[in-house]
Amino acid sequence: VVEGTLYIGTPLCVPVSGVYVGKISSIQNNHKEVKTAKKGASVAIKIDSSEMTYGRQFDHTYGLYSKLTRDSINSLKEHFKE
């Protein structure tokens, strides 16, 4: 995790190609299930996706980013205007 906090249910995308990868269904840290991972943590994630295949559309060389939706942008504007 490079910045912020990673949560189960976070939608992920590959910004280089603009491809939606899927949502995080589980996070493991040291072979234990966790609900979140904070900045600096090295974790394993399981991604639920019916249309993406690791190794074909993306692999470990691509950076994965959380996908911002219009709802999440509006929520940020509402709660963090300053």
TASULFEN-V851361 format. One record per residue. RES is the residue in one letter. SS is DSSP state (hx for helix, st for strand, lp for the rest). PSI is psi as a letter, one per 30 degrees, with the letter a starting at -180 (none if undefined). OMEGA is omega in radians with two decimals (999 if undefined). Layout:
RES_SS_PSI_OMEGA, RES_SS_PSI_OMEGA
This chain:
V_lp_j_-3.07, V_lp_e_-3.14, E_lp_l_3.02, G_lp_a_-3.12, T_st_k_3.14, L_st_k_-3.11, Y_st_l_2.98, I_lp_k_-3.12, G_lp_f_3.13, T_lp_k_3.06, P_st_k_-3.10, L_st_k_3.07, C_st_l_3.04, V_st_j_-3.03, P_lp_f_-3.13, V_lp_e_-3.12, S_lp_f_-3.13, G_lp_g_-3.06, V_st_k_3.04, Y_st_k_-3.07, V_st_e_-3.11, G_st_a_-3.13, K_st_k_3.10, I_st_k_3.14, S_st_f_3.05, S_st_l_3.12, I_st_k_3.09, Q_st_k_3.06, N_st_j_-3.08, N_lp_h_3.10, H_lp_g_3.09, K_st_k_3.10, E_st_k_3.06, V_st_l_-3.12, K_lp_f_-3.13, T_st_l_3.02, A_st_k_-3.08, K_st_l_3.14, K_lp_k_3.11, G_lp_f_-3.13, A_lp_k_3.05, S_lp_j_-3.01, V_lp_l_3.00, A_st_k_3.13, I_st_l_3.01, K_st_k_-3.09, I_st_k_3.04, D_st_j_3.11, S_lp_k_3.12, S_lp_f_-3.03, E_lp_f_-3.09, M_lp_k_3.10, T_lp_k_3.09, Y_st_k_-3.12, G_lp_f_3.08, R_lp_d_-3.11, Q_lp_f_3.10, F_st_l_3.07, D_lp_a_-3.05, H_lp_f_-3.13, T_lp_f_3.13, Y_lp_k_3.02, G_lp_k_3.08, L_lp_k_-3.12, Y_st_l_3.04, S_st_k_-3.11, K_lp_k_3.09, L_lp_k_3.06, T_lp_l_3.10, R_hx_e_3.12, D_hx_e_-3.13, S_hx_e_3.09, I_hx_e_3.11, N_hx_e_3.10, S_hx_e_3.09, L_hx_e_3.12, K_hx_e_-3.08, E_hx_e_-3.02, H_hx_f_-3.07, F_lp_h_-3.12, K_lp_e_-3.10, E_lp_none_999
